[in-house]
Amino acid sequence: MLFLFLAACAAFTDVRTASDPLAGLAERFAADPEAAALEVAALPPAERVVALDVLTRAWPGRTQSLCALAPTEAAELHCSEVNGRPHLWTGPVTQDDPPHVPRAAAGPSRSVMPKAPTLPPAWTDAPPSGCAVGTASFSREECLEEVASTASNGADWAAAAGACAALSEGQWRDECFFQAAEIGVRSHGAAGYPAAARMCQRAGGFESRCHAHLLLGLHGDVAGAASAIESAWADHELVRRYLLDEFWSGYVTQVLRDLAPDPATEPPPIAMRHARLELALVVVVASSAEDDPAAPLDALATRVAGWEPTVWTSHHDIIPADAPMRANWSDDAPGEDTVPAMLLRARSRRAWSEDANVDRRICLLEAAAIVPQARTDLLRDGLDDEDAIVRWTAARLLAVFDSGDAALQARALSDPDARVRARAQFDAHRASPGEPPTPGGQPPTPGGPPPTPGSHPAPPGPAPR
């Protein structure tokens, strides 16, 4: 494929003028995608490659249907890859605002990744070779991206970084570093992680997503993953602990879904805590309020405990990871830094306990806030629990359940633990009439499939180069 891209680099230079048929193509696509597609289809092969590059870079996520018009396999693959990377159309993420802070109890103070301090350089960028230099040449951009991908696949990080750095500053340079980092970890596993993490640090607004994708790439090398993360971030405790938590969260979800654990690796306790949440989701979905009316949390906790010994070897129909998160504990409210915290499906946080049975009851409450069923019986039982962190969790979820039961609110407001009372009062103060409250931070960003041409308003103009 690299030969095809190098040939394209030498052949195509964008020298469009106002009379060129490709001038204004991105704007015409925004106004009428179908007419623009017919226009592209009528172009000669060489110009069609350039046209597709113009459109996929201007409208990533909206041009998948055009990829079939590519005259070469390499051009079609490039078009499909760009359209398959949602961050290119959802935009960059601002990291760590406000910043993470140390907590009295274990766990991250926020549900988003801390801003990572810059790691010391491990190489000197190598200037790229083999790509013809043209004025605003889209083919040159594709060529540099392919050089970077090929170099990272071969662990030549200096060449990969040099090729990406040669791109114009902006989204596509950031994407080049992002993609090269991913390829490096997919190809070299934990051994490639330290260098890939340094590439992510040059991915601009995509940096936090890049780090998250590296963790997914490490699932195939779980034996070395934790030590690689520990080593790379040895001097940065907040980042190290956060990434280890996120790694095990994603790994557990994949193992339970695909039943592909590493038989030589015994998952650590944090992995079981993540698995416990997934089991709790299954148990809550399969039960009803009528099953155990007297003590539903204890009854369901017993079921979760019964599945834990075989959690890594038995199949479980887990709840999809993109299930709505109605209870997003994204930040600590005042005084909540004494509540042990861990990531919940890498998108929120939950409290946890060293006591396995207490932790099961916490998981069941969190599960009840994720599944569609309105399990106020679990909430009521949680507010009467002997453990303060279980009661605090139930109080935090009061607003999510929105049961309208004044007695439950009054029970939380009169709890003997100050943290439970503060959380109930905090949510009662935050709730606005007609709007679902969002305890402990901002609501999760709405998800969904990529937009299709014409399905959403066009941005003001093409993505900048």
Secondary structure per residue as TSV (DSSP state, phi and psi in degrees):
chain	resnum	aa	ss	phi	psi
A	1	M	-	360.0	-35.7
A	2	L	H	-59.2	-38.0
A	3	F	H	-60.2	-41.0
A	4	L	H	-63.1	-40.4
A	5	F	H	-70.1	-39.2
A	6	L	H	-63.9	-38.9
A	7	A	H	-63.2	-41.1
A	8	A	H	-63.6	-38.4
A	9	C	H	-59.9	-38.3
A	10	A	H	-78.4	-23.2
A	11	A	H	-94.0	-29.5
A	12	F	-	-115.5	126.4
A	13	T	-	-131.8	130.7
A	14	D	-	-81.1	103.6
A	15	V	-	-123.7	43.2
A	16	R	-	-70.1	148.6
A	17	T	-	-123.7	179.5
A	18	A	T	-60.8	-25.4
A	19	S	T	-89.0	-7.5
A	20	D	S	-69.5	136.1
A	21	P	T	-63.1	-21.1
A	22	L	T	-84.8	-14.2
A	23	A	T	-63.7	130.4
A	24	G	T	77.4	11.2
A	25	L	H	-63.0	-41.5
A	26	A	H	-61.5	-40.0
A	27	E	H	-68.1	-37.6
A	28	R	H	-68.0	-34.9
A	29	F	H	-64.3	-40.8
A	30	A	H	-62.2	-36.5
A	31	A	H	-79.0	-36.8
A	32	D	-	-152.4	86.5
A	33	P	H	-58.4	-38.6
A	34	E	H	-66.2	-44.1
A	35	A	H	-64.6	-39.4
A	36	A	H	-64.8	-37.3
A	37	A	H	-62.8	-42.0
A	38	L	H	-63.9	-37.1
A	39	E	H	-63.2	-43.7
A	40	V	H	-65.6	-42.3
A	41	A	H	-61.1	-27.4
A	42	A	T	-84.8	-6.4
A	43	L	S	-77.5	153.6
A	44	P	-	-62.5	156.9
A	45	P	H	-51.7	-46.0
A	46	A	H	-61.7	-46.0
A	47	E	H	-69.9	-28.9
A	48	R	H	-66.6	-37.7
A	49	V	H	-60.4	-46.5
A	50	V	H	-64.5	-41.7
A	51	A	H	-62.4	-43.8
A	52	L	H	-64.0	-37.3
A	53	D	H	-65.0	-41.8
A	54	V	H	-58.0	-48.0
A	55	L	H	-73.6	-40.2
A	56	T	H	-68.1	-30.8
A	57	R	H	-78.5	-32.0
A	58	A	H	-77.6	-36.5
A	59	W	S	-132.5	60.4
A	60	P	T	-60.7	137.6
A	61	G	T	93.5	-13.5
A	62	R	S	-116.3	0.5
A	63	T	-	-120.0	17.4
A	64	Q	G	-58.2	-38.8
A	65	S	G	-65.6	-18.7
A	66	L	G	-83.3	-16.0
A	67	C	G	-60.7	-30.6
A	68	A	G	-65.1	-15.4
A	69	L	G	-81.2	-8.3
A	70	A	-	-63.0	137.0
A	71	P	S	-81.1	-12.7
A	72	T	S	-129.6	156.8
A	73	E	H	-62.6	-40.0
A	74	A	H	-63.3	-42.2
A	75	A	H	-67.8	-37.1
A	76	E	H	-66.6	-41.0
A	77	L	H	-63.6	-43.5
A	78	H	H	-60.6	-45.1
A	79	C	H	-59.0	-45.8
A	80	S	H	-66.3	-39.7
A	81	E	H	-63.6	-42.9
A	82	V	H	-63.5	-41.2
A	83	N	H	-73.6	-12.5
A	84	G	T	-97.2	13.3
A	85	R	-	-121.1	91.9
A	86	P	T	-57.6	-29.3
A	87	H	H	-61.8	-20.0
A	88	L	H	-70.6	-23.4
A	89	W	H	-111.5	-14.5
A	90	T	H	-87.8	-15.5
A	91	G	-	93.8	170.8
A	92	P	-	-71.9	161.8
A	93	V	-	-112.0	132.0
A	94	T	-	-82.4	121.7
A	95	Q	-	-85.7	138.7
A	96	D	S	53.6	56.3
A	97	D	S	-131.1	103.0
A	98	P	S	-74.9	166.6
A	99	P	-	-73.1	158.3
A	100	H	-	-64.2	149.6
A	101	V	-	-132.4	153.0
A	102	P	-	-60.9	147.7
A	103	R	-	-119.1	155.4
A	104	A	S	-68.2	-35.4
A	105	A	S	-102.3	169.0
A	106	A	S	-68.6	154.4
A	107	G	S	108.9	165.1
A	108	P	-	-73.8	149.4
A	109	S	S	-84.2	-10.4
A	110	R	B	-140.7	163.8
A	111	S	S	-90.9	-3.2
A	112	V	S	-104.0	158.9
A	113	M	-	-65.9	138.5
A	114	P	-	-64.1	152.5
A	115	K	-	-64.0	122.3
A	116	A	-	-82.7	126.8
A	117	P	-	-60.9	149.7
A	118	T	-	-67.2	126.4
A	119	L	-	-76.0	148.9
A	120	P	-	-63.3	144.1
A	121	P	-	-62.9	147.7
A	122	A	-	-118.8	1.7
A	123	W	S	-162.4	170.0
A	124	T	-	-109.5	126.4
A	125	D	-	-54.1	136.3
A	126	A	-	-97.1	126.4
A	127	P	-	-57.6	138.9
A	128	P	-	-71.4	151.1
A	129	S	-	-134.5	154.2
A	130	G	S	98.0	-10.1
A	131	C	S	-106.5	121.4
A	132	A	-	-63.1	141.6
A	133	V	-	-94.2	119.6
A	134	G	-	-129.8	165.2
A	135	T	T	-79.0	115.2
A	136	A	T	49.2	41.6
A	137	S	-	-83.3	116.8
A	138	F	H	-65.5	-34.6
A	139	S	H	-64.3	-35.9
A	140	R	H	-62.5	-39.7
A	141	E	H	-62.0	-46.9
A	142	E	H	-60.7	-39.7
A	143	C	H	-62.7	-46.7
A	144	L	H	-62.5	-39.5
A	145	E	H	-63.4	-40.6
A	146	E	H	-69.2	-38.3
A	147	V	H	-60.6	-43.6
A	148	A	H	-63.0	-42.4
A	149	S	H	-64.6	-44.4
A	150	T	H	-64.9	-39.2
A	151	A	H	-67.7	-43.0
A	152	S	H	-68.1	-32.2
A	153	N	H	-61.9	-30.5
A	154	G	T	-97.4	11.7
A	155	A	T	62.9	23.7
A	156	D	-	-92.9	79.4
A	157	W	H	-69.5	-31.1
A	158	A	H	-63.5	-42.7
A	159	A	H	-69.7	-39.8
A	160	A	H	-62.4	-47.3
A	161	A	H	-66.1	-38.2
A	162	G	H	-63.8	-39.1
A	163	A	H	-66.3	-43.7
A	164	C	H	-65.2	-41.4
A	165	A	H	-64.7	-21.8
A	166	A	T	-76.8	-13.2
A	167	L	S	-74.7	155.1
A	168	S	-	-61.8	142.9
A	169	E	S	-60.8	136.8
A	170	G	S	141.1	-162.0
A	171	Q	H	-57.0	-40.2
A	172	W	H	-78.5	-27.4
A	173	R	H	-68.4	-44.5
A	174	D	H	-58.0	-43.2
A	175	E	H	-64.8	-35.2
A	176	C	H	-61.8	-47.2
A	177	F	H	-63.3	-41.2
A	178	F	H	-58.0	-52.0
A	179	Q	H	-69.3	-37.6
A	180	A	H	-64.1	-38.5
A	181	A	H	-62.8	-45.8
A	182	E	H	-58.4	-47.0
A	183	I	H	-62.5	-38.7
A	184	G	H	-61.7	-42.3
A	185	V	H	-73.5	-37.9
A	186	R	H	-61.6	-35.5
A	187	S	H	-83.6	-31.9
A	188	H	H	-123.6	1.2
A	189	G	G	59.9	-142.6
A	190	A	G	-61.0	-30.8
A	191	A	G	-63.5	-29.8
A	192	G	G	-89.9	-4.1
A	193	Y	H	-64.4	-47.0
A	194	P	H	-56.9	-43.1
A	195	A	H	-69.7	-40.5
A	196	A	H	-63.2	-38.0
A	197	A	H	-61.7	-36.4
A	198	R	H	-67.7	-36.0
A	199	M	H	-64.0	-41.2
A	200	C	H	-59.4	-34.3
A	201	Q	T	-67.8	-10.5
A	202	R	T	-107.3	14.3
A	203	A	S	-93.1	15.2
A	204	G	G	57.3	-129.0
A	205	G	G	-68.4	-9.1
A	206	F	G	-96.4	7.2
A	207	E	H	-59.2	-48.6
A	208	S	H	-65.4	-37.9
A	209	R	H	-65.5	-38.5
A	210	C	H	-61.0	-47.0
A	211	H	H	-60.1	-39.4
A	212	A	H	-65.1	-38.9
A	213	H	H	-68.4	-32.9
A	214	L	H	-62.2	-37.3
A	215	L	H	-63.7	-38.4
A	216	L	H	-62.7	-39.6
A	217	G	H	-66.3	-23.5
A	218	L	G	-81.0	-7.3
A	219	H	G	-60.1	-27.5
A	220	G	G	-81.9	-3.7
A	221	D	G	-135.6	52.8
A	222	V	H	-64.7	-27.6
A	223	A	H	-62.0	-34.2
A	224	G	H	-104.3	-6.2
A	225	A	H	-63.3	-51.8
A	226	A	H	-61.5	-42.4
A	227	S	H	-67.6	-33.5
A	228	A	H	-65.7	-43.0
A	229	I	H	-65.9	-44.7
A	230	E	H	-58.3	-44.2
A	231	S	H	-69.1	-45.6
A	232	A	H	-63.2	-35.6
A	233	W	T	-114.3	31.6
A	234	A	T	-57.5	-32.5
A	235	D	T	-95.7	7.3
A	236	H	-	-134.0	84.7
A	237	E	H	-61.0	-45.1
A	238	L	H	-61.3	-43.7
A	239	V	H	-67.2	-44.1
A	240	R	H	-60.0	-48.9
A	241	R	H	-66.9	-37.9
A	242	Y	H	-63.8	-46.7
A	243	L	H	-67.6	-36.2
A	244	L	H	-63.9	-42.0
A	245	D	H	-61.3	-46.5
A	246	E	H	-66.0	-37.7
A	247	F	H	-59.4	-50.3
A	248	W	H	-67.9	-32.2
A	249	S	H	-60.4	-49.1
A	250	G	H	-69.5	-38.2
A	251	Y	H	-63.5	-43.7
A	252	V	H	-61.1	-44.9
A	253	T	H	-59.9	-42.2
A	254	Q	H	-67.4	-42.9
A	255	V	H	-63.4	-44.7
A	256	L	H	-67.9	-29.3
A	257	R	H	-81.3	-43.9
A	258	D	H	-101.2	-8.2
A	259	L	-	51.8	57.7
A	260	A	-	-135.0	55.4
A	261	P	-	-73.3	160.3
A	262	D	-	-85.1	111.3
A	263	P	T	-64.3	-18.6
A	264	A	T	-89.0	-3.3
A	265	T	-	-119.1	122.9
A	266	E	-	-88.5	113.1
A	267	P	-	-59.4	143.3
A	268	P	-	-75.6	171.8
A	269	P	H	-54.4	-35.9
A	270	I	H	-62.9	-32.3
A	271	A	H	-65.6	-40.5
A	272	M	H	-64.5	-35.9
A	273	R	H	-64.8	-38.0
A	274	H	H	-67.9	-40.9
A	275	A	H	-63.8	-34.7
A	276	R	H	-61.2	-38.2
A	277	L	H	-63.6	-42.2
A	278	E	H	-64.8	-41.5
A	279	L	H	-64.2	-39.1
A	280	A	H	-61.9	-38.3
A	281	L	H	-60.7	-44.9
A	282	V	H	-62.7	-43.8
A	283	V	H	-64.2	-44.1
A	284	V	H	-64.2	-42.0
A	285	V	H	-62.0	-37.3
A	286	A	H	-84.0	-2.0
A	287	S	-	-116.0	175.5
A	288	S	-	-143.4	165.1
A	289	A	T	-62.9	-22.7
A	290	E	T	-81.4	-14.0
A	291	D	T	-65.9	-46.9
A	292	D	S	-138.2	73.7
A	293	P	S	-65.3	-25.9
A	294	A	S	-75.9	-53.0
A	295	A	-	-139.1	73.8
A	296	P	H	-63.3	-37.2
A	297	L	H	-64.3	-44.8
A	298	D	H	-63.5	-41.0
A	299	A	H	-64.7	-44.9
A	300	L	H	-71.6	-33.3
A	301	A	H	-62.1	-35.2
A	302	T	H	-64.2	-38.5
A	303	R	H	-66.4	-43.1
A	304	V	H	-60.0	-45.1
A	305	A	H	-60.3	-35.6
A	306	G	H	-66.5	-27.4
A	307	W	H	-88.6	-20.2
A	308	E	G	-59.8	-39.7
A	309	P	G	-60.7	-24.7
A	310	T	G	-114.5	19.8
A	311	V	T	-61.6	-31.5
A	312	W	T	-89.0	-5.3
A	313	T	T	-123.4	-5.0
A	314	S	S	-114.6	147.3
A	315	H	-	-77.3	139.8
A	316	H	-	-133.8	130.7
A	317	D	-	-81.1	81.5
A	318	I	-	-73.9	159.0
A	319	I	-	-70.6	136.5
A	320	P	-	-52.8	141.8
A	321	A	T	-67.1	-16.5
A	322	D	T	-95.0	17.0
A	323	A	S	-58.9	144.7
A	324	P	-	-57.6	140.6
A	325	M	-	-104.4	96.5
A	326	R	S	-80.4	-17.6
A	327	A	-	-119.4	87.6
A	328	N	-	-100.0	95.1
A	329	W	-	-84.4	79.5
A	330	S	-	-84.5	-28.1
A	331	D	B	-139.4	158.0
A	332	D	-	-75.4	131.9
A	333	A	-	-78.8	165.8
A	334	P	T	-52.7	130.5
A	335	G	T	87.7	-7.8
A	336	E	G	-86.4	1.6
A	337	D	G	-70.1	-7.2
A	338	T	G	-91.2	-0.8
A	339	V	S	-94.1	117.4
A	340	P	-	-56.0	133.7
A	341	A	E	-126.0	150.5
A	342	M	E	-149.4	163.2
A	343	L	E	-69.7	146.9
A	344	L	E	-117.6	105.4
A	345	R	T	53.3	30.8
A	346	A	T	59.4	14.8
A	347	R	T	-125.5	-15.1
A	348	S	E	-145.9	-164.8
A	349	R	E	-132.8	160.4
A	350	R	E	-138.9	160.7
A	351	A	E	-76.1	160.4
A	352	W	-	-148.8	165.8
A	353	S	-	-139.1	145.8
A	354	E	S	-65.6	-26.1
A	355	D	S	-75.6	113.2
A	356	A	H	-58.1	-39.4
A	357	N	H	-72.1	-36.9
A	358	V	H	-62.3	-42.9
A	359	D	H	-63.1	-35.7
A	360	R	H	-63.2	-40.6
A	361	R	H	-67.9	-37.0
A	362	I	H	-61.3	-46.0
A	363	C	H	-60.7	-40.4
A	364	L	H	-64.8	-38.3
A	365	L	H	-65.4	-44.7
A	366	E	H	-62.7	-39.4
A	367	A	H	-62.5	-39.5
A	368	A	H	-64.3	-22.5
A	369	A	T	-87.3	-8.0
A	370	I	T	-99.8	-42.6
A	371	V	S	-74.8	159.3
A	372	P	S	-68.3	-26.7
A	373	Q	S	-64.1	142.2
A	374	A	-	-91.2	91.2
A	375	R	-	-96.6	67.8
A	376	T	H	-66.9	-19.3
A	377	D	H	-63.8	-36.7
A	378	L	H	-68.8	-39.0
A	379	L	H	-62.6	-45.1
A	380	R	H	-61.9	-44.2
A	381	D	H	-64.9	-38.3
A	382	G	H	-63.8	-37.3
A	383	L	H	-69.1	-18.2
A	384	D	T	-98.7	3.6
A	385	D	-	-65.7	152.8
A	386	E	S	-74.1	-20.2
A	387	D	S	-94.5	131.4
A	388	A	H	-66.4	-33.9
A	389	I	H	-71.8	-33.4
A	390	V	H	-63.9	-45.3
A	391	R	H	-64.7	-38.7
A	392	W	H	-61.8	-42.2
A	393	T	H	-61.0	-45.0
A	394	A	H	-61.4	-41.4
A	395	A	H	-63.8	-39.4
A	396	R	H	-64.2	-30.7
A	397	L	H	-89.3	-3.4
A	398	L	H	-54.0	-47.9
A	399	A	H	-67.0	-29.9
A	400	V	H	-68.7	-43.6
A	401	F	H	-70.8	-31.5
A	402	D	-	47.3	51.8
A	403	S	-	-77.2	-16.8
A	404	G	-	73.2	12.5
A	405	D	-	-89.0	102.4
A	406	A	H	-63.7	-28.2
A	407	A	H	-66.2	-37.0
A	408	L	H	-65.8	-44.0
A	409	Q	H	-62.0	-42.9
A	410	A	H	-64.2	-36.1
A	411	R	H	-64.2	-43.2
A	412	A	H	-67.5	-38.5
A	413	L	H	-69.8	-17.6
A	414	S	T	-108.2	14.6
A	415	D	-	-63.9	146.0
A	416	P	S	-67.0	-20.2
A	417	D	S	-90.7	127.7
A	418	A	H	-62.6	-32.2
A	419	R	H	-66.8	-37.2
A	420	V	H	-67.2	-46.1
A	421	R	H	-61.4	-43.3
A	422	A	H	-64.1	-40.8
A	423	R	H	-65.7	-43.8
A	424	A	H	-62.3	-40.7
A	425	Q	H	-70.0	-38.8
A	426	F	H	-59.5	-48.1
A	427	D	H	-70.0	-36.8
A	428	A	H	-63.4	-35.7
A	429	H	H	-72.1	-36.7
A	430	R	H	-75.7	-28.7
A	431	A	-	-63.2	134.9
A	432	S	B	-113.6	142.3
A	433	P	T	-57.1	131.2
A	434	G	T	81.9	-3.2
A	435	E	B	-124.0	131.2
A	436	P	-	-66.7	130.9
A	437	P	-	-72.0	161.6
A	438	T	-	-126.9	87.9
A	439	P	T	-59.5	139.2
A	440	G	T	70.1	18.9
A	441	G	S	148.8	-166.1
A	442	Q	-	-76.6	152.5
A	443	P	-	-68.4	154.3
A	444	P	-	-65.2	149.0
A	445	T	-	-67.3	128.6
A	446	P	-	-57.5	138.5
A	447	G	-	-102.6	-168.9
A	448	G	-	145.4	169.9
A	449	P	-	-71.1	159.6
A	450	P	-	-58.5	145.3
A	451	P	-	-68.9	156.6
A	452	T	-	-110.3	159.7
A	453	P	T	-51.0	130.2
A	454	G	T	84.4	-3.9
A	455	S	S	-92.5	-8.7
A	456	H	S	-145.6	159.4
A	457	P	-	-61.9	143.5
A	458	A	-	-73.9	138.8
A	459	P	-	-64.3	171.5
A	460	P	S	-62.2	-24.0
A	461	G	S	-175.4	179.5
A	462	P	-	-61.4	153.3
A	463	A	-	-61.5	136.3
A	464	P	-	-67.2	147.8
A	465	R	-	-92.3	360.0
